[in-house]
Amino acid sequence: MNYWLIKSEPYKYSWDQMVADGSTYWDGVRSYPARVHLRAMKNGDICLFYHSNEGKEIVGITRVIKEAYQDPTTDDEKWVAVDVEVVKPLNNSVTLAQIKSNDTLANMALVKQGRLSVGPVQEFEFEEIIKLSNTSL
């Protein structure tokens, strides 16, 4: 199993909307590096759900339930989407400021490649986020 971080601007698609939907397809990604990560996602992989621009915080956990397929929002076959489902909200959101000030998370892709909309998370980084959020799995 691998860990990932997926970003969404809350005014476009918020965690609350994700919870209401239960599952969704993660589409509209038009970055080549992010596309590589989407294609690498496997069923059962865990994704941290991050609110970008507003809030700048990790707010929940999702799971990949369908691996990469043609993005339904475009006819261009080079772009893909994956399906994810809600696992649970974090008890306490983890802000970008907390992440940047935490030595364990200092090299996280979220920090090093801040514009990346989908990125990898190391297992130890995931565990640290869970610890900071006071969430049990």
MOJO-V852088 format. One record per run of one state. SS is the DSSP state (h for helix, s for strand, l for the rest). FROM is the first residue (numbers start at 1). TO is the last residue. If there is no record, write none. Layout:
# MOJO-V852088
ss:SS from:FROM to:TO
ss:SS from:FROM to:TO
This chain:
# MOJO-V852088
ss:l from:1 to:2
ss:s from:3 to:9
ss:l from:10 to:14
ss:h from:15 to:21
ss:l from:22 to:22
ss:s from:23 to:26
ss:l from:27 to:31
ss:h from:32 to:40
ss:l from:41 to:45
ss:s from:46 to:52
ss:l from:53 to:56
ss:s from:57 to:70
ss:l from:71 to:79
ss:s from:80 to:95
ss:h from:96 to:100
ss:l from:101 to:102
ss:h from:103 to:105
ss:l from:106 to:108
ss:h from:109 to:112
ss:l from:113 to:117
ss:s from:118 to:121
ss:l from:122 to:122
ss:h from:123 to:133
ss:l from:134 to:137
